[in-house]
Amino acid sequence: MRIRKWASLSTLFSACAVILYGISLGTNHWIDATVYKPSTDNSISGETIRAGHVNFGLFNGKYVINFVIDERQDDFVVWEFFNGQWNMGLLWATIISSCIAAALSLVMMLVSGCNALSLAKHKANGPILMMILSLLTLLFGILAFAIYVGLYHSDMDVVISQDLLNQFPNVSLVTKANFDYSFWLTIGATGCIAIAFVFSPLERRDDRSDIQKAYLSNVHADSFLQRRNSRLPLEARGNLMLY
């Protein structure tokens, strides 16, 4: 079994994309928001102090509030916490697009792995199929990124503050939200898919290499038979050719 170089590189970057998508979807750090409340020091007008933080992913999240007597924290489900305050259709579009991109990157890894180990026929699932899968994965990955950026810029700070006010109605709270590492991992995964897409056409070089080696092998075999026949007596050569 011969390992094919370019297909192996496609497999490597597809596997990296699978890992990054898996971590991103499984962690609750797409957004991290710092919670502030007005200072109790009347001598400093308009001053705020840090009062906790909120972090969440596509599915679950957690808030920690420390302005009460005892620190209060709670886990929440994103679509329940933001229900009525956020565009749930766009949130679900982000979830579906991210899951499809992760699934397609897994398929890419399997297909390129078969190509790397020379287990697949070129016409059935070679470079062309890898290019199609790469383009589809890039499409859904970029779509998920664009939708979530749109959600982030749709008054996310106000939305988070309003939901915290529902939990603590007697306190004036404001938040400052930022993208967290789980979100940036999706960018890394999309980059890995883009690199795999670049390597996909180069898998044809593996096919050409196979053809060239097969041709050279036949040439060497013919040359060997000619040299061997030249050493045989004339009568033996005729018998060998008849055989």
N, C-alpha and C positions, 0 to 999 in steps of 0.2 A: 504494500500500500504506500503510495507516494503522496506526500503532503504538498499542496499547491500554494505557492507563496502569496499571490495577490488575494486569492480567496480566503486565505488564513487571516490576512489583515482585515478584510471585511468582517470576518467572524469575530475578531478581537474587538473592533469598535462597535459592532452590533451588541456584543455581550456587555460592553461598558454602558451602552445606552439602556439596556434592560436593567442593569444594576441601579443606574441613576434614576430611572423612572420608578423603579420599585421603592427606593428610599424616599423619593419625593412624594409619592402617593401614600406611603405608609407613615409619614411623619406629620406633625402638626405645626409646621413652622413656615408656612407660605407667607404669613403676615405676622409681624410682631409690633404691637402698639404699646407705647408708654402712656400711662394714665396720670393726669395731673388734676389737682384741685386747688382752689384759691388758698393762699396762705392765711393763717389765723392771726398773723401779726398785722394789726391795723396800721402800723407806722409805714408799712410798705404796701402802697396801693397797687393793685393789679398783679402782684407777685403770685406765682404758683409754685407748688411743691409736688414732688413725685409721690404718687399715691398707689402705684402698682403697675401691672402690665397685663396685656392680653395677647395670647398667641393662638393661632389656629391654622389648619390646613384646609383641604377640600372637604373633609368629612367631620373632623372633631376639633375641639379647641379647649383652651383652659384660661381662666382669668384668676389673677391673684391680686387682692386688694388689701392694703396694709394701713389704711387711714382709720380703721375702726379699732376697738380695744384689742381684739385678737385678729391676727391675720386671717382673712377669709379667702378661700379658693374653691373653685368648682370647675368640673369638666362640663362641656356642653357639646351638643350636636349642632353643626354650623347652620343647617337649614331651619332648625328650630329656634336657635338663638337670634338669627337675623330675619325670621319670618315677618313679612310685612314691612321691613325696613330696607331690604335689598332685593335686587332683581334675581329671583330664584331661577328664572329661565336661563339667564346667562351663566349662573353658577353651575347648573346641571349641564349646560353645553360645555363648560370647561372640564367638568368631571368626565363626561363621555368622550370628549376629544383626547384627553390625557390617557384614559384607559385604552382607547383604540390605538394611540401611538405606542403605548407600552406593549400591547399585544402584537402589533405589527413588527416592532423591533425584535420581539422574541421569535417570530416567524423568520425574520431576516437572519437571525443568528443560526437557526436550524438549517435553513437553506444554504447559507454560505458555508456552514460547517460541513454539510454533505459535499458541496463543491470542493472544499479544501481537502477532503479525504478521498476525492475522486469516486464518490459513491453515487453520483448523479449523472445522468446524461445531459450533455450540453444543451440540446434542443428542448429538453423538458424543463429544467430549472437551473439554467446557467446565468450568465451575466445580465441578460435581458430581464429575466424575472427579478433579479436583485435590484436592478435599476427601477423597475416599477414599484417594488415594495419600498425602496428608499424614498421615492417621490411621494408615495402615499403617507409614509410615516412622517416625512418632513411637513406635508400639508397639514396633518392633524396636530402635530407638535406646535407648529407656528400658529395654527388656529387657536389652540388652547392658550398659548402665550398671549395672543392679541386680545382674546376675550377677557382674560383675567386682568390684563393691564387696563382695559376699559372699566372693569369693576372697581379696580383700585382707585381710579380717577373719578369715580362717581360718588364723591363725598363720603369716602370710607371713614374718615375721621369722625364725621358727624353721625354716621350710622352706628359706629362702635360706641360713641358717647351716649347716644340715645338708648341703646340696649342696656348699657350699664346703669343709666338713670332709671330704667324700668326695674332694675334690681335694687338700686339705692336711691329712692326718690327724693330724699331729703338733702342730698349733697350735689353741688354743682361740679360736674366732672367734664374734662376735655381730654382728648387723646391725640397722639401723634403716631400715625402708622407708617411702617416701612416694610419693604419686601424682605423676607427672611431667607435662610439658606435653602429650604425646600423648594422655593420658587426658582432660585438660581440653578438648582440641580437640573431642572427641566431644560434650561438653556444649554447646559453642558451635554445633556442627552441629545438634544437637537443637533448640537455641533458634532457629536459622534456619528449620528446618522448621516450628516452631510459629508463627513470624511468617508464613511462606508460607501456612499453614493459615488464619490470620486474614484474609489478603488474598484467599483463594480465593472466598468468597461475594461479595466486593466486585467480582469480575469481572462479575457480573450488571449492574453499573452501566454497564460498557462496552457490554453488549448493549442496555440501555435507551437509552443514548446513540446507538447506531447506529439504533435504531428511530425515536427522536425526530428525528434528522437526516434520515432517509429521509422521514418524514412532512412535516417542514418543507420539504424539497426538493420534494415533490409539491405542497404548498400554494403555494409560490412559482411552480412551473411552471404550475399552474392559473391563478394570478393573472396571470401574464405573458400567457397565452393569452387570458384575458378582456379584458385591456387592449388587446392587439393586435387582437382581434376587434371591439372597440368603435370602433376607428379605421377599420375597413374599411367600404366602402359596403354597403348592405343586400343588394344582389344578390350581392356577393362573399362576404358572410357565409353566405348560403344555400348557395352553391356549396362553401364550405369545410366546412360542416356535412355536406353530402351526401357529400363526399369522405371 
